[in-house]
Amino acid sequence: MADSWDAGTKQTVQKIPLLTVRAGPRDKEEWGKRLKEELQALIKYIQLNKASDSDWFTITSNKEGTHWSGKCWYVHELQKYTFDFQFDVPATYPAVAPEIEIPELDGKTAKMYRGGKICLTVHFKPLWAKNSPHFGIAHALCLGLAPWMAAEIPHLVGTGVVQPKT
């Protein structure tokens, strides 16, 4: 499974801290601890991206840490393509990965489910299951959203489905 990611992605994900708290939003007592680990891992991932000049997303969450949203972008042929993304932390998290949505691309690619949820079944979900509870939101972005965009955005551009925003 992991052989489908490029060397840069593998090196980056190895530097994102693994999480230790096995708690989801329903685990009121432990969720705060898990959320603190999630934020620390996200901060580290963002620092890694900025240090390697590969910054590609912004992200925020609601106060409870159960709904996340942001902007992600991909540069293809010197053009920047920017999209809003969002996801809710599943009730069964961290056993189940979040389903990342890019609503404006809903229905524009076969590699997407209704509602704009990106398809991560073949490569990502088995890896997430194997690494639960150690993977978190930063890992989902690094191993889920980033490779999906690298594969899909050039295809969508090439077929004229998406245009750069001016």
C-alpha positions as protocol buffer text, in pm:
chain_id: "A"
residue {
  index: 1
  type: MET
  ca { x: 0 y: 0 z: 0 }
}
residue {
  index: 2
  type: ALA
  ca { x: 258 y: 256 z: 110 }
}
residue {
  index: 3
  type: ASP
  ca { x: 455 y: 196 z: -210 }
}
residue {
  index: 4
  type: SER
  ca { x: 200 y: 413 z: -392 }
}
residue {
  index: 5
  type: TRP
  ca { x: 331 y: 729 z: -222 }
}
residue {
  index: 6
  type: ASP
  ca { x: 635 y: 916 z: -346 }
}
residue {
  index: 7
  type: ALA
  ca { x: 957 y: 932 z: -141 }
}
residue {
  index: 8
  type: GLY
  ca { x: 887 y: 1289 z: -28 }
}
residue {
  index: 9
  type: THR
  ca { x: 548 y: 1193 z: 114 }
}
residue {
  index: 10
  type: LYS
  ca { x: 698 y: 894 z: 295 }
}
residue {
  index: 11
  type: GLN
  ca { x: 975 y: 1110 z: 446 }
}
residue {
  index: 12
  type: THR
  ca { x: 726 y: 1375 z: 555 }
}
residue {
  index: 13
  type: VAL
  ca { x: 478 y: 1137 z: 717 }
}
residue {
  index: 14
  type: GLN
  ca { x: 760 y: 976 z: 915 }
}
residue {
  index: 15
  type: LYS
  ca { x: 830 y: 1316 z: 1072 }
}
residue {
  index: 16
  type: ILE
  ca { x: 468 y: 1379 z: 1180 }
}
residue {
  index: 17
  type: PRO
  ca { x: 432 y: 1278 z: 1544 }
}
residue {
  index: 18
  type: LEU
  ca { x: 228 y: 965 z: 1610 }
}
residue {
  index: 19
  type: LEU
  ca { x: -65 y: 1007 z: 1845 }
}
residue {
  index: 20
  type: THR
  ca { x: -109 y: 801 z: 2161 }
}
residue {
  index: 21
  type: VAL
  ca { x: -452 y: 888 z: 2303 }
}
residue {
  index: 22
  type: ARG
  ca { x: -720 y: 650 z: 2177 }
}
residue {
  index: 23
  type: ALA
  ca { x: -1023 y: 878 z: 2200 }
}
residue {
  index: 24
  type: GLY
  ca { x: -1292 y: 1021 z: 1977 }
}
residue {
  index: 25
  type: PRO
  ca { x: -1544 y: 1301 z: 2020 }
}
residue {
  index: 26
  type: ARG
  ca { x: -1774 y: 1077 z: 2228 }
}
residue {
  index: 27
  type: ASP
  ca { x: -1496 y: 1023 z: 2484 }
}
residue {
  index: 28
  type: LYS
  ca { x: -1549 y: 1355 z: 2658 }
}
residue {
  index: 29
  type: GLU
  ca { x: -1272 y: 1310 z: 2918 }
}
residue {
  index: 30
  type: GLU
  ca { x: -1001 y: 1190 z: 2681 }
}
residue {
  index: 31
  type: TRP
  ca { x: -1104 y: 1384 z: 2368 }
}
residue {
  index: 32
  type: GLY
  ca { x: -936 y: 1700 z: 2499 }
}
residue {
  index: 33
  type: LYS
  ca { x: -608 y: 1511 z: 2533 }
}
residue {
  index: 34
  type: ARG
  ca { x: -644 y: 1363 z: 2185 }
}
residue {
  index: 35
  type: LEU
  ca { x: -727 y: 1704 z: 2041 }
}
residue {
  index: 36
  type: LYS
  ca { x: -410 y: 1849 z: 2196 }
}
residue {
  index: 37
  type: GLU
  ca { x: -207 y: 1574 z: 2025 }
}
residue {
  index: 38
  type: GLU
  ca { x: -390 y: 1638 z: 1697 }
}
residue {
  index: 39
  type: LEU
  ca { x: -302 y: 2007 z: 1710 }
}
residue {
  index: 40
  type: GLN
  ca { x: 63 y: 1935 z: 1793 }
}
residue {
  index: 41
  type: ALA
  ca { x: 87 y: 1695 z: 1497 }
}
residue {
  index: 42
  type: LEU
  ca { x: -81 y: 1947 z: 1265 }
}
residue {
  index: 43
  type: ILE
  ca { x: 155 y: 2223 z: 1378 }
}
residue {
  index: 44
  type: LYS
  ca { x: 454 y: 1997 z: 1312 }
}
residue {
  index: 45
  type: TYR
  ca { x: 320 y: 1902 z: 967 }
}
residue {
  index: 46
  type: ILE
  ca { x: 262 y: 2267 z: 877 }
}
residue {
  index: 47
  type: GLN
  ca { x: 616 y: 2353 z: 995 }
}
residue {
  index: 48
  type: LEU
  ca { x: 759 y: 2071 z: 782 }
}
residue {
  index: 49
  type: ASN
  ca { x: 568 y: 2197 z: 478 }
}
residue {
  index: 50
  type: LYS
  ca { x: 680 y: 2556 z: 528 }
}
residue {
  index: 51
  type: ALA
  ca { x: 1043 y: 2448 z: 581 }
}
residue {
  index: 52
  type: SER
  ca { x: 1040 y: 2253 z: 255 }
}
residue {
  index: 53
  type: ASP
  ca { x: 855 y: 2531 z: 67 }
}
residue {
  index: 54
  type: SER
  ca { x: 561 y: 2297 z: 7 }
}
residue {
  index: 55
  type: ASP
  ca { x: 289 y: 2475 z: 201 }
}
residue {
  index: 56
  type: TRP
  ca { x: -42 y: 2361 z: 51 }
}
residue {
  index: 57
  type: PHE
  ca { x: -327 y: 2405 z: 299 }
}
residue {
  index: 58
  type: THR
  ca { x: -477 y: 2605 z: 583 }
}
residue {
  index: 59
  type: ILE
  ca { x: -708 y: 2450 z: 840 }
}
residue {
  index: 60
  type: THR
  ca { x: -925 y: 2548 z: 1136 }
}
residue {
  index: 61
  type: SER
  ca { x: -1174 y: 2368 z: 1354 }
}
residue {
  index: 62
  type: ASN
  ca { x: -1478 y: 2445 z: 1559 }
}
residue {
  index: 63
  type: LYS
  ca { x: -1429 y: 2487 z: 1935 }
}
residue {
  index: 64
  type: GLU
  ca { x: -1501 y: 2117 z: 2001 }
}
residue {
  index: 65
  type: GLY
  ca { x: -1254 y: 1996 z: 1736 }
}
residue {
  index: 66
  type: THR
  ca { x: -1524 y: 1793 z: 1561 }
}
residue {
  index: 67
  type: HIS
  ca { x: -1564 y: 1994 z: 1238 }
}
residue {
  index: 68
  type: TRP
  ca { x: -1259 y: 2101 z: 1038 }
}
residue {
  index: 69
  type: SER
  ca { x: -1240 y: 2318 z: 730 }
}
residue {
  index: 70
  type: GLY
  ca { x: -983 y: 2500 z: 528 }
}
residue {
  index: 71
  type: LYS
  ca { x: -835 y: 2571 z: 190 }
}
residue {
  index: 72
  type: CYS
  ca { x: -604 y: 2346 z: -6 }
}
residue {
  index: 73
  type: TRP
  ca { x: -419 y: 2428 z: -322 }
}
residue {
  index: 74
  type: TYR
  ca { x: -227 y: 2253 z: -594 }
}
residue {
  index: 75
  type: VAL
  ca { x: 9 y: 2411 z: -847 }
}
residue {
  index: 76
  type: HIS
  ca { x: -2 y: 2253 z: -1191 }
}
residue {
  index: 77
  type: GLU
  ca { x: 182 y: 2397 z: -1492 }
}
residue {
  index: 78
  type: LEU
  ca { x: 253 y: 2718 z: -1296 }
}
residue {
  index: 79
  type: GLN
  ca { x: -117 y: 2771 z: -1223 }
}
residue {
  index: 80
  type: LYS
  ca { x: -258 y: 2756 z: -870 }
}
residue {
  index: 81
  type: TYR
  ca { x: -585 y: 2571 z: -813 }
}
residue {
  index: 82
  type: THR
  ca { x: -748 y: 2641 z: -476 }
}
residue {
  index: 83
  type: PHE
  ca { x: -1036 y: 2452 z: -316 }
}
residue {
  index: 84
  type: ASP
  ca { x: -1231 y: 2463 z: 8 }
}
residue {
  index: 85
  type: PHE
  ca { x: -1225 y: 2137 z: 200 }
}
residue {
  index: 86
  type: GLN
  ca { x: -1398 y: 2013 z: 513 }
}
residue {
  index: 87
  type: PHE
  ca { x: -1460 y: 1706 z: 723 }
}
residue {
  index: 88
  type: ASP
  ca { x: -1623 y: 1598 z: 1044 }
}
residue {
  index: 89
  type: VAL
  ca { x: -1445 y: 1376 z: 1291 }
}
residue {
  index: 90
  type: PRO
  ca { x: -1642 y: 1048 z: 1291 }
}
residue {
  index: 91
  type: ALA
  ca { x: -1802 y: 931 z: 1615 }
}
residue {
  index: 92
  type: THR
  ca { x: -1588 y: 615 z: 1590 }
}
residue {
  index: 93
  type: TYR
  ca { x: -1264 y: 813 z: 1546 }
}
residue {
  index: 94
  type: PRO
  ca { x: -973 y: 726 z: 1559 }
}
residue {
  index: 95
  type: ALA
  ca { x: -1071 y: 374 z: 1452 }
}
residue {
  index: 96
  type: VAL
  ca { x: -1228 y: 528 z: 1141 }
}
residue {
  index: 97
  type: ALA
  ca { x: -1058 y: 799 z: 936 }
}
residue {
  index: 98
  type: PRO
  ca { x: -1233 y: 1126 z: 858 }
}
residue {
  index: 99
  type: GLU
  ca { x: -1394 y: 1157 z: 514 }
}
residue {
  index: 100
  type: ILE
  ca { x: -1245 y: 1463 z: 352 }
}
residue {
  index: 101
  type: GLU
  ca { x: -1479 y: 1661 z: 126 }
}
residue {
  index: 102
  type: ILE
  ca { x: -1409 y: 1908 z: -153 }
}
residue {
  index: 103
  type: PRO
  ca { x: -1769 y: 2015 z: -223 }
}
residue {
  index: 104
  type: GLU
  ca { x: -1701 y: 2218 z: -540 }
}
residue {
  index: 105
  type: LEU
  ca { x: -1558 y: 1909 z: -712 }
}
residue {
  index: 106
  type: ASP
  ca { x: -1862 y: 1695 z: -632 }
}
residue {
  index: 107
  type: GLY
  ca { x: -1962 y: 1501 z: -943 }
}
residue {
  index: 108
  type: LYS
  ca { x: -1659 y: 1614 z: -1144 }
}
residue {
  index: 109
  type: THR
  ca { x: -1443 y: 1304 z: -1098 }
}
residue {
  index: 110
  type: ALA
  ca { x: -1500 y: 932 z: -1054 }
}
residue {
  index: 111
  type: LYS
  ca { x: -1256 y: 938 z: -761 }
}
residue {
  index: 112
  type: MET
  ca { x: -1515 y: 1098 z: -538 }
}
residue {
  index: 113
  type: TYR
  ca { x: -1829 y: 1001 z: -351 }
}
residue {
  index: 114
  type: ARG
  ca { x: -2153 y: 1195 z: -328 }
}
residue {
  index: 115
  type: GLY
  ca { x: -2115 y: 1515 z: -133 }
}
residue {
  index: 116
  type: GLY
  ca { x: -1764 y: 1573 z: -262 }
}
residue {
  index: 117
  type: LYS
  ca { x: -1598 y: 1310 z: -43 }
}
residue {
  index: 118
  type: ILE
  ca { x: -1265 y: 1211 z: -192 }
}
residue {
  index: 119
  type: CYS
  ca { x: -1208 y: 841 z: -259 }
}
residue {
  index: 120
  type: LEU
  ca { x: -945 y: 700 z: -24 }
}
residue {
  index: 121
  type: THR
  ca { x: -1049 y: 337 z: -2 }
}
residue {
  index: 122
  type: VAL
  ca { x: -779 y: 144 z: -187 }
}
residue {
  index: 123
  type: HIS
  ca { x: -458 y: 286 z: -45 }
}
residue {
  index: 124
  type: PHE
  ca { x: -541 y: 498 z: 256 }
}
residue {
  index: 125
  type: LYS
  ca { x: -811 y: 325 z: 458 }
}
residue {
  index: 126
  type: PRO
  ca { x: -621 y: -5 z: 510 }
}
residue {
  index: 127
  type: LEU
  ca { x: -314 y: 193 z: 620 }
}
residue {
  index: 128
  type: TRP
  ca { x: -525 y: 401 z: 858 }
}
residue {
  index: 129
  type: ALA
  ca { x: -681 y: 87 z: 1009 }
}
residue {
  index: 130
  type: LYS
  ca { x: -337 y: -68 z: 1058 }
}
residue {
  index: 131
  type: ASN
  ca { x: -203 y: 247 z: 1227 }
}
residue {
  index: 132
  type: SER
  ca { x: -502 y: 344 z: 1442 }
}
residue {
  index: 133
  type: PRO
  ca { x: -494 y: 520 z: 1689 }
}
residue {
  index: 134
  type: HIS
  ca { x: -151 y: 659 z: 1600 }
}
residue {
  index: 135
  type: PHE
  ca { x: -260 y: 838 z: 1282 }
}
residue {
  index: 136
  type: GLY
  ca { x: -449 y: 1164 z: 1311 }
}
residue {
  index: 137
  type: ILE
  ca { x: -572 y: 1455 z: 1105 }
}
residue {
  index: 138
  type: ALA
  ca { x: -223 y: 1556 z: 989 }
}
residue {
  index: 139
  type: HIS
  ca { x: -168 y: 1200 z: 862 }
}
residue {
  index: 140
  type: ALA
  ca { x: -505 y: 1208 z: 681 }
}
residue {
  index: 141
  type: LEU
  ca { x: -402 y: 1526 z: 502 }
}
residue {
  index: 142
  type: CYS
  ca { x: -51 y: 1401 z: 418 }
}
residue {
  index: 143
  type: LEU
  ca { x: -146 y: 1049 z: 308 }
}
residue {
  index: 144
  type: GLY
  ca { x: -502 y: 1115 z: 192 }
}
residue {
  index: 145
  type: LEU
  ca { x: -577 y: 1461 z: 60 }
}
residue {
  index: 146
  type: ALA
  ca { x: -230 y: 1551 z: -74 }
}
residue {
  index: 147
  type: PRO
  ca { x: -183 y: 1239 z: -291 }
}
residue {
  index: 148
  type: TRP
  ca { x: -546 y: 1256 z: -407 }
}
residue {
  index: 149
  type: MET
  ca { x: -492 y: 1611 z: -527 }
}
residue {
  index: 150
  type: ALA
  ca { x: -161 y: 1519 z: -693 }
}
residue {
  index: 151
  type: ALA
  ca { x: -339 y: 1246 z: -889 }
}
residue {
  index: 152
  type: GLU
  ca { x: -671 y: 1415 z: -961 }
}
residue {
  index: 153
  type: ILE
  ca { x: -608 y: 1785 z: -1011 }
}
residue {
  index: 154
  type: PRO
  ca { x: -379 y: 1744 z: -1317 }
}
residue {
  index: 155
  type: HIS
  ca { x: -639 y: 1509 z: -1467 }
}
residue {
  index: 156
  type: LEU
  ca { x: -924 y: 1752 z: -1397 }
}
residue {
  index: 157
  type: VAL
  ca { x: -721 y: 2037 z: -1545 }
}
residue {
  index: 158
  type: GLY
  ca { x: -628 y: 1831 z: -1850 }
}
residue {
  index: 159
  type: THR
  ca { x: -991 y: 1751 z: -1921 }
}
residue {
  index: 160
  type: GLY
  ca { x: -1098 y: 2113 z: -1868 }
}
residue {
  index: 161
  type: VAL
  ca { x: -1312 y: 2035 z: -1565 }
}
residue {
  index: 162
  type: VAL
  ca { x: -1134 y: 2285 z: -1340 }
}
residue {
  index: 163
  type: GLN
  ca { x: -983 y: 2622 z: -1423 }
}
residue {
  index: 164
  type: PRO
  ca { x: -744 y: 2837 z: -1223 }
}
residue {
  index: 165
  type: LYS
  ca { x: -922 y: 3112 z: -1032 }
}
residue {
  index: 166
  type: THR
  ca { x: -830 y: 3461 z: -1148 }
}
